[in-house]
């Protein structure tokens, strides 16, 4: 369910709780967990995390789901000017989401929200950090228009929030963003 891959994972504190759940609901969750080859506990944790990080804010941000084919059609039909306008709208939406959910807007909260947005449309982001570099591998499996959109958005985010230039390499399904300077 979660597509974002972080290299610096830390173990989160947990506690045991008990809930009463309708039999049909828990049966459906158990079947889905089995289909996904994960435990029911993992799936329930993912569902709860999804609610806490996204669902409870969705209506306040006036978000609504759109089928992938529709999104691709819309983005594919944008000329360069409209694409640039859409990137600005997306950047502003990320800012609003960060302020609502993280109570701040900086490079770190922006990247967290970008990860949330990507997860919601089944795009993976892998952050690779070493002592002298940082890069992001963004896999979307869509097309060149989406790669171009992602590349421009990532460049805008890093320039606007950290004054960092980003070198991007892309294919029709993947964008690799390499930072040309460090940030903490």
C-alpha angles and dihedrals in degrees: 000000000000112000101180114101119201122187095205100061119168127196111254122218113252137188135197118250134172127223135177110233130179111262094237092052095051091044090054091048091049091050091048092048090051091049090050090045093235132115122269087241092057092049093048090049090051091050092050092046089050090054094047096046101037123356099061090056098039099092093043089057091045091238123162134177119258125191114254092239091056093049091049091049092051095046093044091055095054118108117217094270093050091045090054089049090050090051090054090049091049092048090051091048090052089050092051092046091049092050092048098044104027099027090228141064117218135123093281097049090043092054091047090053091045087055089051091050092048093048090054092058096039097255116143125217121194116190115206116194127182132165093272106024147034127200138173123214109202115190116190105155092212121101147291093280090059091047090053092048093049092046093053092044093051091048090050093049095051095042097046096044105030106013088238123146115223126208110212132193118188146183127186090275107027142045122198113197116195118191115228092205138023131263132181 
